[in-house]
Amino acid sequence: MSNIDEAPFAFPGLDRAFHEKARLGIVSSLCGHAEGLLFSELKQLCGLTDGNLSRHLQVLEQAGYLLIEKTNAGRRSQTRCRLSGEGQARFTDYLRELEEVLRRAAAHQLPGGPALVS
């Protein structure tokens, strides 16, 4: 018996680095921007404070999913963040697993409950 048969709702493919509200927002924001986004842009898009965003970026960078580039623009330094190749691939895997979560939940929903997946 495989592990999936023993624990079909364990979802081991839900990578904890992505499966957190703020980090999910960060990575989702970066998906459509191959050139990356500035720290200030991510902060605004995700509604995070400087410190909170910094900590979540650190987690993603340590996992190898994010590349952080610091440059100087005049007198100000700028921080640009973008997904690494591994980050893109692992996030795609994560989204596939999340789709499986939705399929299984929809298959087991209570009669008369709201439809989860159409």
A tleap script that builds the chain and sets N, CA, C and O, in Angstrom:
source leaprc.protein.ff14SB
mol = sequence {
  NMET SER ASN ILE ASP GLU ALA PRO PHE ALA
  PHE PRO GLY LEU ASP ARG ALA PHE HIE GLU
  LYS ALA ARG LEU GLY ILE VAL SER SER LEU
  CYS GLY HIE ALA GLU GLY LEU LEU PHE SER
  GLU LEU LYS GLN LEU CYS GLY LEU THR ASP
  GLY ASN LEU SER ARG HIE LEU GLN VAL LEU
  GLU GLN ALA GLY TYR LEU LEU ILE GLU LYS
  THR ASN ALA GLY ARG ARG SER GLN THR ARG
  CYS ARG LEU SER GLY GLU GLY GLN ALA ARG
  PHE THR ASP TYR LEU ARG GLU LEU GLU GLU
  VAL LEU ARG ARG ALA ALA ALA HIE GLN LEU
  PRO GLY GLY PRO ALA LEU VAL CSER
}
set mol.1.N position { 0.838 -1.169 0.000 }
set mol.1.CA position { 0.000 0.000 0.000 }
set mol.1.C position { 0.889 1.239 0.000 }
set mol.1.O position { 1.804 1.347 0.816 }
set mol.2.N position { 0.627 2.165 -0.902 }
set mol.2.CA position { 1.450 3.374 -0.980 }
set mol.2.C position { 1.014 4.371 0.086 }
set mol.2.O position { -0.072 4.265 0.656 }
set mol.3.N position { 1.884 5.338 0.340 }
set mol.3.CA position { 1.600 6.374 1.331 }
set mol.3.C position { 0.333 7.147 0.965 }
set mol.3.O position { -0.426 7.540 1.851 }
set mol.4.N position { 0.096 7.369 -0.332 }
set mol.4.CA position { -1.089 8.096 -0.782 }
set mol.4.C position { -2.356 7.325 -0.428 }
set mol.4.O position { -3.385 7.929 -0.125 }
set mol.5.N position { -2.289 5.971 -0.464 }
set mol.5.CA position { -3.440 5.159 -0.094 }
set mol.5.C position { -3.696 5.235 1.414 }
set mol.5.O position { -4.847 5.221 1.850 }
set mol.6.N position { -2.642 5.315 2.193 }
set mol.6.CA position { -2.767 5.366 3.646 }
set mol.6.C position { -3.234 6.733 4.136 }
set mol.6.O position { -3.975 6.820 5.115 }
set mol.7.N position { -2.810 7.790 3.470 }
set mol.7.CA position { -3.141 9.156 3.890 }
set mol.7.C position { -3.470 10.003 2.660 }
set mol.7.O position { -2.682 10.864 2.270 }
set mol.8.N position { -4.630 9.761 2.050 }
set mol.8.CA position { -4.942 10.446 0.788 }
set mol.8.C position { -5.129 11.954 0.915 }
set mol.8.O position { -5.137 12.660 -0.093 }
set mol.9.N position { -5.279 12.456 2.131 }
set mol.9.CA position { -5.450 13.891 2.315 }
set mol.9.C position { -4.246 14.537 3.006 }
set mol.9.O position { -4.376 15.607 3.599 }
set mol.10.N position { -3.087 13.899 2.933 }
set mol.10.CA position { -1.865 14.452 3.522 }
set mol.10.C position { -1.232 15.508 2.610 }
set mol.10.O position { -0.604 16.447 3.100 }
set mol.11.N position { -1.389 15.365 1.310 }
set mol.11.CA position { -0.891 16.313 0.309 }
set mol.11.C position { 0.566 16.711 0.514 }
set mol.11.O position { 0.860 17.872 0.796 }
set mol.12.N position { 1.476 15.755 0.374 }
set mol.12.CA position { 2.892 16.052 0.592 }
set mol.12.C position { 3.470 17.041 -0.420 }
set mol.12.O position { 4.530 17.613 -0.167 }
set mol.13.N position { 2.811 17.260 -1.551 }
set mol.13.CA position { 3.309 18.189 -2.558 }
set mol.13.C position { 3.027 19.647 -2.249 }
set mol.13.O position { 3.445 20.525 -3.004 }
set mol.14.N position { 2.326 19.927 -1.153 }
set mol.14.CA position { 2.082 21.322 -0.780 }
set mol.14.C position { 3.300 21.852 -0.035 }
set mol.14.O position { 3.399 21.760 1.188 }
set mol.15.N position { 4.210 22.401 -0.803 }
set mol.15.CA position { 5.483 22.914 -0.294 }
set mol.15.C position { 5.228 24.027 0.723 }
set mol.15.O position { 4.582 25.027 0.408 }
set mol.16.N position { 5.730 23.853 1.922 }
set mol.16.CA position { 5.502 24.821 3.005 }
set mol.16.C position { 6.082 26.199 2.685 }
set mol.16.O position { 5.607 27.207 3.209 }
set mol.17.N position { 7.084 26.248 1.846 }
set mol.17.CA position { 7.648 27.554 1.481 }
set mol.17.C position { 6.624 28.391 0.725 }
set mol.17.O position { 6.630 29.617 0.831 }
set mol.18.N position { 5.748 27.747 -0.033 }
set mol.18.CA position { 4.711 28.464 -0.783 }
set mol.18.C position { 3.396 28.524 -0.015 }
set mol.18.O position { 2.615 29.462 -0.177 }
set mol.19.N position { 3.158 27.526 0.815 }
set mol.19.CA position { 1.839 27.354 1.425 }
set mol.19.C position { 1.688 28.213 2.680 }
set mol.19.O position { 1.449 27.704 3.775 }
set mol.20.N position { 1.827 29.477 2.502 }
set mol.20.CA position { 1.650 30.487 3.535 }
set mol.20.C position { 1.104 31.694 2.800 }
set mol.20.O position { 1.603 32.045 1.731 }
set mol.21.N position { 0.103 32.323 3.348 }
set mol.21.CA position { -0.634 33.370 2.648 }
set mol.21.C position { 0.266 34.442 2.019 }
set mol.21.O position { 0.125 34.742 0.834 }
set mol.22.N position { 1.171 35.012 2.784 }
set mol.22.CA position { 2.021 36.085 2.263 }
set mol.22.C position { 2.944 35.574 1.164 }
set mol.22.O position { 3.101 36.226 0.132 }
set mol.23.N position { 3.561 34.402 1.381 }
set mol.23.CA position { 4.482 33.871 0.363 }
set mol.23.C position { 3.735 33.452 -0.893 }
set mol.23.O position { 4.255 33.590 -2.000 }
set mol.24.N position { 2.532 32.946 -0.731 }
set mol.24.CA position { 1.715 32.608 -1.896 }
set mol.24.C position { 1.436 33.871 -2.709 }
set mol.24.O position { 1.483 33.843 -3.939 }
set mol.25.N position { 1.150 34.965 -2.031 }
set mol.25.CA position { 0.935 36.241 -2.721 }
set mol.25.C position { 2.186 36.734 -3.423 }
set mol.25.O position { 2.120 37.215 -4.554 }
set mol.26.N position { 3.314 36.617 -2.761 }
set mol.26.CA position { 4.584 37.066 -3.341 }
set mol.26.C position { 4.895 36.282 -4.613 }
set mol.26.O position { 5.170 36.868 -5.661 }
set mol.27.N position { 4.849 34.971 -4.515 }
set mol.27.CA position { 5.203 34.121 -5.663 }
set mol.27.C position { 4.192 34.292 -6.788 }
set mol.27.O position { 4.568 34.324 -7.960 }
set mol.28.N position { 2.913 34.401 -6.444 }
set mol.28.CA position { 1.892 34.617 -7.473 }
set mol.28.C position { 2.128 35.943 -8.191 }
set mol.28.O position { 1.951 36.035 -9.405 }
set mol.29.N position { 2.525 36.964 -7.443 }
set mol.29.CA position { 2.825 38.273 -8.044 }
set mol.29.C position { 4.003 38.182 -9.007 }
set mol.29.O position { 4.006 38.814 -10.063 }
set mol.30.N position { 4.997 37.391 -8.632 }
set mol.30.CA position { 6.211 37.291 -9.453 }
set mol.30.C position { 6.028 36.419 -10.695 }
set mol.30.O position { 6.790 36.547 -11.653 }
set mol.31.N position { 5.042 35.547 -10.692 }
set mol.31.CA position { 4.841 34.619 -11.817 }
set mol.31.C position { 4.735 35.314 -13.170 }
set mol.31.O position { 5.270 34.827 -14.166 }
set mol.32.N position { 4.061 36.425 -13.204 }
set mol.32.CA position { 3.855 37.111 -14.477 }
set mol.32.C position { 4.910 38.145 -14.798 }
set mol.32.O position { 4.736 38.934 -15.727 }
set mol.33.N position { 5.998 38.158 -14.053 }
set mol.33.CA position { 7.040 39.164 -14.244 }
set mol.33.C position { 8.407 38.497 -14.294 }
set mol.33.O position { 9.101 38.412 -13.281 }
set mol.34.N position { 8.786 38.030 -15.461 }
set mol.34.CA position { 10.068 37.335 -15.622 }
set mol.34.C position { 11.245 38.213 -15.215 }
set mol.34.O position { 12.264 37.711 -14.741 }
set mol.35.N position { 11.102 39.530 -15.400 }
set mol.35.CA position { 12.182 40.454 -15.039 }
set mol.35.C position { 12.175 40.763 -13.546 }
set mol.35.O position { 13.086 41.416 -13.038 }
set mol.36.N position { 11.153 40.295 -12.850 }
set mol.36.CA position { 11.047 40.497 -11.415 }
set mol.36.C position { 10.275 41.757 -11.076 }
set mol.36.O position { 9.812 42.484 -11.956 }
set mol.37.N position { 10.150 41.996 -9.788 }
set mol.37.CA position { 9.480 43.188 -9.278 }
set mol.37.C position { 10.351 43.814 -8.199 }
set mol.37.O position { 11.109 43.130 -7.512 }
set mol.38.N position { 10.226 45.113 -8.068 }
set mol.38.CA position { 10.941 45.816 -7.017 }
set mol.38.C position { 10.298 45.515 -5.668 }
set mol.38.O position { 9.110 45.205 -5.584 }
set mol.39.N position { 11.099 45.611 -4.628 }
set mol.39.CA position { 10.630 45.392 -3.264 }
set mol.39.C position { 9.389 46.236 -2.995 }
set mol.39.O position { 8.404 45.740 -2.448 }
set mol.40.N position { 9.434 47.505 -3.375 }
set mol.40.CA position { 8.314 48.417 -3.127 }
set mol.40.C position { 7.057 47.977 -3.879 }
set mol.40.O position { 5.945 48.134 -3.374 }
set mol.41.N position { 7.229 47.430 -5.077 }
set mol.41.CA position { 6.080 46.935 -5.837 }
set mol.41.C position { 5.453 45.719 -5.153 }
set mol.41.O position { 4.232 45.624 -5.029 }
set mol.42.N position { 6.308 44.793 -4.712 }
set mol.42.CA position { 5.811 43.607 -4.001 }
set mol.42.C position { 5.115 44.000 -2.701 }
set mol.42.O position { 4.071 43.453 -2.348 }
set mol.43.N position { 5.701 44.938 -2.014 }
set mol.43.CA position { 5.121 45.404 -0.750 }
set mol.43.C position { 3.702 45.916 -0.981 }
set mol.43.O position { 2.789 45.593 -0.221 }
set mol.44.N position { 3.521 46.706 -2.021 }
set mol.44.CA position { 2.199 47.255 -2.328 }
set mol.44.C position { 1.246 46.167 -2.814 }
set mol.44.O position { 0.107 46.094 -2.352 }
set mol.45.N position { 1.696 45.321 -3.740 }
set mol.45.CA position { 0.838 44.277 -4.301 }
set mol.45.C position { 0.346 43.289 -3.236 }
set mol.45.O position { -0.782 42.802 -3.307 }
set mol.46.N position { 1.193 43.003 -2.263 }
set mol.46.CA position { 0.874 41.976 -1.268 }
set mol.46.C position { 0.383 42.548 0.061 }
set mol.46.O position { -0.027 41.796 0.945 }
set mol.47.N position { 0.423 43.882 0.207 }
set mol.47.CA position { -0.058 44.505 1.432 }
set mol.47.C position { 0.745 44.121 2.659 }
set mol.47.O position { 0.181 43.850 3.719 }
set mol.48.N position { 2.072 44.097 2.516 }
set mol.48.CA position { 2.947 43.689 3.615 }
set mol.48.C position { 3.794 44.858 4.097 }
set mol.48.O position { 4.019 45.821 3.363 }
set mol.49.N position { 4.258 44.766 5.327 }
set mol.49.CA position { 5.190 45.759 5.855 }
set mol.49.C position { 6.591 45.418 5.349 }
set mol.49.O position { 6.824 44.320 4.844 }
set mol.50.N position { 7.513 46.357 5.486 }
set mol.50.CA position { 8.904 46.123 5.073 }
set mol.50.C position { 9.476 44.880 5.752 }
set mol.50.O position { 10.028 43.997 5.096 }
set mol.51.N position { 9.334 44.827 7.067 }
set mol.51.CA position { 9.907 43.710 7.822 }
set mol.51.C position { 9.270 42.375 7.478 }
set mol.51.O position { 9.961 41.366 7.342 }
set mol.52.N position { 7.957 42.372 7.338 }
set mol.52.CA position { 7.256 41.141 7.014 }
set mol.52.C position { 7.665 40.648 5.633 }
set mol.52.O position { 7.967 39.467 5.456 }
set mol.53.N position { 7.676 41.552 4.652 }
set mol.53.CA position { 8.081 41.170 3.300 }
set mol.53.C position { 9.520 40.667 3.296 }
set mol.53.O position { 9.817 39.657 2.658 }
set mol.54.N position { 10.407 41.349 3.991 }
set mol.54.CA position { 11.814 40.930 4.041 }
set mol.54.C position { 11.947 39.508 4.561 }
set mol.54.O position { 12.700 38.706 4.009 }
set mol.55.N position { 11.223 39.201 5.613 }
set mol.55.CA position { 11.313 37.855 6.201 }
set mol.55.C position { 10.805 36.790 5.235 }
set mol.55.O position { 11.428 35.737 5.100 }
set mol.56.N position { 9.690 37.046 4.564 }
set mol.56.CA position { 9.149 36.070 3.618 }
set mol.56.C position { 10.061 35.907 2.404 }
set mol.56.O position { 10.211 34.800 1.885 }
set mol.57.N position { 10.665 36.992 1.953 }
set mol.57.CA position { 11.613 36.899 0.843 }
set mol.57.C position { 12.817 36.060 1.245 }
set mol.57.O position { 13.332 35.278 0.445 }
set mol.58.N position { 13.261 36.219 2.471 }
set mol.58.CA position { 14.399 35.448 2.981 }
set mol.58.C position { 14.087 33.947 2.963 }
set mol.58.O position { 14.932 33.144 2.568 }
set mol.59.N position { 12.897 33.572 3.381 }
set mol.59.CA position { 12.499 32.154 3.375 }
set mol.59.C position { 12.520 31.601 1.949 }
set mol.59.O position { 13.032 30.507 1.710 }
set mol.60.N position { 11.969 32.352 1.015 }
set mol.60.CA position { 11.926 31.905 -0.379 }
set mol.60.C position { 13.322 31.855 -0.999 }
set mol.60.O position { 13.624 30.952 -1.779 }
set mol.61.N position { 14.168 32.819 -0.654 }
set mol.61.CA position { 15.534 32.828 -1.171 }
set mol.61.C position { 16.322 31.646 -0.614 }
set mol.61.O position { 17.043 30.985 -1.362 }
set mol.62.N position { 16.200 31.370 0.674 }
set mol.62.CA position { 16.914 30.252 1.287 }
set mol.62.C position { 16.478 28.910 0.706 }
set mol.62.O position { 17.268 27.967 0.651 }
set mol.63.N position { 15.222 28.826 0.273 }
set mol.63.CA position { 14.719 27.597 -0.355 }
set mol.63.C position { 15.232 27.463 -1.793 }
set mol.63.O position { 15.079 26.408 -2.409 }
set mol.64.N position { 15.838 28.526 -2.329 }
set mol.64.CA position { 16.341 28.502 -3.703 }
set mol.64.C position { 15.294 28.876 -4.731 }
set mol.64.O position { 15.501 28.674 -5.928 }
set mol.65.N position { 14.167 29.421 -4.282 }
set mol.65.CA position { 13.055 29.731 -5.174 }
set mol.65.C position { 13.048 31.168 -5.662 }
set mol.65.O position { 12.290 31.519 -6.566 }
set mol.66.N position { 13.884 31.994 -5.071 }
set mol.66.CA position { 13.855 33.415 -5.360 }
set mol.66.C position { 15.266 33.940 -5.541 }
set mol.66.O position { 16.191 33.519 -4.847 }
set mol.67.N position { 15.423 34.862 -6.478 }
set mol.67.CA position { 16.689 35.557 -6.676 }
set mol.67.C position { 16.481 37.010 -6.274 }
set mol.67.O position { 15.523 37.646 -6.714 }
set mol.68.N position { 17.366 37.536 -5.446 }
set mol.68.CA position { 17.268 38.913 -4.986 }
set mol.68.C position { 18.494 39.667 -5.468 }
set mol.68.O position { 19.630 39.278 -5.192 }
set mol.69.N position { 18.248 40.752 -6.192 }
set mol.69.CA position { 19.336 41.561 -6.749 }
set mol.69.C position { 19.229 42.962 -6.178 }
set mol.69.O position { 18.174 43.593 -6.248 }
set mol.70.N position { 20.322 43.442 -5.616 }
set mol.70.CA position { 20.356 44.796 -5.061 }
set mol.70.C position { 21.224 45.661 -5.966 }
set mol.70.O position { 22.361 45.318 -6.291 }
set mol.71.N position { 20.653 46.788 -6.360 }
set mol.71.CA position { 21.370 47.727 -7.222 }
set mol.71.C position { 21.197 49.139 -6.663 }
set mol.71.O position { 20.368 49.378 -5.785 }
set mol.72.N position { 21.989 50.055 -7.182 }
set mol.72.CA position { 21.858 51.459 -6.811 }
set mol.72.C position { 21.244 52.215 -7.972 }
set mol.72.O position { 21.688 52.092 -9.113 }
set mol.73.N position { 20.227 52.993 -7.672 }
set mol.73.CA position { 19.589 53.866 -8.656 }
set mol.73.C position { 19.729 55.287 -8.117 }
set mol.73.O position { 18.916 55.762 -7.323 }
set mol.74.N position { 20.788 55.945 -8.579 }
set mol.74.CA position { 21.079 57.268 -8.031 }
set mol.74.C position { 21.554 57.130 -6.598 }
set mol.74.O position { 22.511 56.407 -6.322 }
set mol.75.N position { 20.891 57.818 -5.691 }
set mol.75.CA position { 21.265 57.750 -4.278 }
set mol.75.C position { 20.544 56.632 -3.529 }
set mol.75.O position { 20.858 56.349 -2.373 }
set mol.76.N position { 19.605 56.016 -4.175 }
set mol.76.CA position { 18.799 54.991 -3.500 }
set mol.76.C position { 19.175 53.600 -3.991 }
set mol.76.O position { 19.466 53.386 -5.168 }
set mol.77.N position { 19.157 52.681 -3.066 }
set mol.77.CA position { 19.364 51.290 -3.468 }
set mol.77.C position { 17.999 50.692 -3.790 }
set mol.77.O position { 16.985 51.068 -3.200 }
set mol.78.N position { 17.992 49.769 -4.721 }
set mol.78.CA position { 16.761 49.096 -5.109 }
set mol.78.C position { 16.964 47.592 -4.981 }
set mol.78.O position { 18.030 47.059 -5.288 }
set mol.79.N position { 15.932 46.940 -4.529 }
set mol.79.CA position { 15.952 45.491 -4.406 }
set mol.79.C position { 14.934 44.933 -5.387 }
set mol.79.O position { 13.747 45.253 -5.319 }
set mol.80.N position { 15.415 44.090 -6.306 }
set mol.80.CA position { 14.540 43.449 -7.293 }
set mol.80.C position { 14.504 41.965 -6.981 }
set mol.80.O position { 15.533 41.340 -6.723 }
set mol.81.N position { 13.305 41.417 -7.008 }
set mol.81.CA position { 13.101 40.004 -6.711 }
set mol.81.C position { 12.491 39.322 -7.925 }
set mol.81.O position { 11.619 39.872 -8.599 }
set mol.82.N position { 12.969 38.113 -8.188 }
set mol.82.CA position { 12.364 37.320 -9.261 }
set mol.82.C position { 12.487 35.852 -8.919 }
set mol.82.O position { 13.354 35.438 -8.150 }
set mol.83.N position { 11.591 35.074 -9.514 }
set mol.83.CA position { 11.629 33.641 -9.282 }
set mol.83.C position { 12.822 33.021 -9.975 }
set mol.83.O position { 13.159 33.400 -11.097 }
set mol.84.N position { 13.456 32.082 -9.325 }
set mol.84.CA position { 14.529 31.314 -9.967 }
set mol.84.C position { 13.872 30.254 -10.854 }
set mol.84.O position { 12.663 30.037 -10.773 }
set mol.85.N position { 14.658 29.606 -11.689 }
set mol.85.CA position { 14.131 28.509 -12.500 }
set mol.85.C position { 13.538 27.414 -11.630 }
set mol.85.O position { 12.477 26.870 -11.935 }
set mol.86.N position { 14.236 27.094 -10.534 }
set mol.86.CA position { 13.729 26.085 -9.612 }
set mol.86.C position { 12.440 26.562 -8.950 }
set mol.86.O position { 11.511 25.779 -8.752 }
set mol.87.N position { 12.390 27.841 -8.610 }
set mol.87.CA position { 11.186 28.396 -7.995 }
set mol.87.C position { 9.983 28.299 -8.918 }
set mol.87.O position { 8.882 27.961 -8.483 }
set mol.88.N position { 10.196 28.596 -10.195 }
set mol.88.CA position { 9.110 28.493 -11.169 }
set mol.88.C position { 8.622 27.056 -11.287 }
set mol.88.O position { 7.418 26.799 -11.291 }
set mol.89.N position { 9.561 26.123 -11.383 }
set mol.89.CA position { 9.196 24.713 -11.533 }
set mol.89.C position { 8.480 24.187 -10.289 }
set mol.89.O position { 7.463 23.502 -10.392 }
set mol.90.N position { 9.020 24.512 -9.117 }
set mol.90.CA position { 8.408 24.025 -7.875 }
set mol.90.C position { 7.048 24.660 -7.627 }
set mol.90.O position { 6.162 24.011 -7.070 }
set mol.91.N position { 6.861 25.924 -8.031 }
set mol.91.CA position { 5.559 26.564 -7.848 }
set mol.91.C position { 4.535 25.933 -8.786 }
set mol.91.O position { 3.371 25.781 -8.413 }
set mol.92.N position { 4.946 25.567 -9.984 }
set mol.92.CA position { 4.050 24.856 -10.897 }
set mol.92.C position { 3.631 23.529 -10.278 }
set mol.92.O position { 2.458 23.162 -10.340 }
set mol.93.N position { 4.575 22.805 -9.683 }
set mol.93.CA position { 4.255 21.550 -8.991 }
set mol.93.C position { 3.288 21.807 -7.837 }
set mol.93.O position { 2.335 21.054 -7.638 }
set mol.94.N position { 3.533 22.855 -7.094 }
set mol.94.CA position { 2.676 23.217 -5.967 }
set mol.94.C position { 1.243 23.474 -6.447 }
set mol.94.O position { 0.285 23.009 -5.830 }
set mol.95.N position { 1.105 24.215 -7.549 }
set mol.95.CA position { -0.232 24.517 -8.076 }
set mol.95.C position { -0.953 23.257 -8.534 }
set mol.95.O position { -2.166 23.140 -8.358 }
set mol.96.N position { -0.224 22.321 -9.116 }
set mol.96.CA position { -0.835 21.044 -9.495 }
set mol.96.C position { -1.357 20.304 -8.266 }
set mol.96.O position { -2.456 19.749 -8.287 }
set mol.97.N position { -0.571 20.299 -7.206 }
set mol.97.CA position { -0.995 19.637 -5.966 }
set mol.97.C position { -2.209 20.347 -5.372 }
set mol.97.O position { -3.117 19.696 -4.855 }
set mol.98.N position { -2.230 21.664 -5.443 }
set mol.98.CA position { -3.357 22.422 -4.926 }
set mol.98.C position { -4.626 22.106 -5.722 }
set mol.98.O position { -5.713 22.022 -5.152 }
set mol.99.N position { -4.487 21.933 -7.030 }
set mol.99.CA position { -5.628 21.519 -7.850 }
set mol.99.C position { -6.150 20.153 -7.394 }
set mol.99.O position { -7.358 19.919 -7.379 }
set mol.100.N position { -5.245 19.268 -7.029 }
set mol.100.CA position { -5.642 17.945 -6.531 }
set mol.100.C position { -6.385 18.074 -5.204 }
set mol.100.O position { -7.352 17.351 -4.963 }
set mol.101.N position { -5.949 18.971 -4.358 }
set mol.101.CA position { -6.647 19.228 -3.097 }
set mol.101.C position { -8.096 19.619 -3.393 }
set mol.101.O position { -9.027 19.095 -2.780 }
set mol.102.N position { -8.274 20.536 -4.328 }
set mol.102.CA position { -9.625 20.997 -4.681 }
set mol.102.C position { -10.472 19.872 -5.263 }
set mol.102.O position { -11.652 19.747 -4.935 }
set mol.103.N position { -9.870 19.050 -6.130 }
set mol.103.CA position { -10.619 17.922 -6.721 }
set mol.103.C position { -11.083 16.950 -5.642 }
set mol.103.O position { -12.237 16.521 -5.634 }
set mol.104.N position { -10.185 16.614 -4.745 }
set mol.104.CA position { -10.550 15.656 -3.687 }
set mol.104.C position { -11.583 16.241 -2.736 }
set mol.104.O position { -12.510 15.548 -2.318 }
set mol.105.N position { -11.426 17.503 -2.395 }
set mol.105.CA position { -12.391 18.139 -1.502 }
set mol.105.C position { -13.766 18.190 -2.165 }
set mol.105.O position { -14.779 17.940 -1.512 }
set mol.106.N position { -13.807 18.511 -3.454 }
set mol.106.CA position { -15.077 18.564 -4.174 }
set mol.106.C position { -15.724 17.187 -4.240 }
set mol.106.O position { -16.945 17.069 -4.149 }
set mol.107.N position { -14.926 16.166 -4.395 }
set mol.107.CA position { -15.455 14.800 -4.472 }
set mol.107.C position { -16.008 14.329 -3.135 }
set mol.107.O position { -16.837 13.420 -3.089 }
set mol.108.N position { -15.558 14.939 -2.058 }
set mol.108.CA position { -15.995 14.516 -0.723 }
set mol.108.C position { -16.868 15.539 -0.024 }
set mol.108.O position { -17.112 15.422 1.177 }
set mol.109.N position { -17.342 16.538 -0.749 }
set mol.109.CA position { -18.159 17.563 -0.087 }
set mol.109.C position { -19.501 16.988 0.334 }
set mol.109.O position { -19.984 16.012 -0.240 }
set mol.110.N position { -20.076 17.589 1.313 }
set mol.110.CA position { -21.366 17.143 1.815 }
set mol.110.C position { -22.466 17.489 0.819 }
set mol.110.O position { -22.393 18.524 0.156 }
set mol.111.N position { -23.480 16.643 0.704 }
set mol.111.CA position { -24.606 16.941 -0.183 }
set mol.111.C position { -25.237 18.271 0.203 }
set mol.111.O position { -25.442 18.559 1.382 }
set mol.112.N position { -25.541 19.070 -0.805 }
set mol.112.CA position { -26.167 20.360 -0.568 }
set mol.112.C position { -25.198 21.472 -0.212 }
set mol.112.O position { -25.596 22.630 -0.084 }
set mol.113.N position { -23.917 21.122 -0.050 }
set mol.113.CA position { -22.917 22.140 0.259 }
set mol.113.C position { -22.540 22.912 -0.996 }
set mol.113.O position { -22.890 22.501 -2.102 }
set mol.114.N position { -21.840 24.013 -0.839 }
set mol.114.CA position { -21.446 24.804 -2.014 }
set mol.114.C position { -20.453 24.025 -2.879 }
set mol.114.O position { -19.590 23.307 -2.375 }
set mol.115.N position { -20.603 24.187 -4.184 }
set mol.115.CA position { -19.698 23.523 -5.123 }
set mol.115.C position { -18.328 24.170 -5.021 }
set mol.115.O position { -18.208 25.395 -5.056 }
set mol.116.N position { -17.287 23.341 -4.893 }
set mol.116.CA position { -15.923 23.862 -4.801 }
set mol.116.C position { -15.285 24.011 -6.173 }
set mol.116.O position { -14.526 24.951 -6.409 }
set mol.117.N position { -15.587 23.103 -7.063 }
set mol.117.CA position { -14.983 23.106 -8.394 }
set mol.117.C position { -16.102 22.849 -9.400 }
set mol.117.O position { -16.912 21.941 -9.218 }
set mol.118.N position { -16.142 23.648 -10.454 }
set mol.118.CA position { -17.175 23.433 -11.454 }
set mol.118.C position { -16.675 22.578 -12.592 }
set mol.118.O position { -17.424 22.297 -13.528 }
savepdb mol mol.pdb
quit
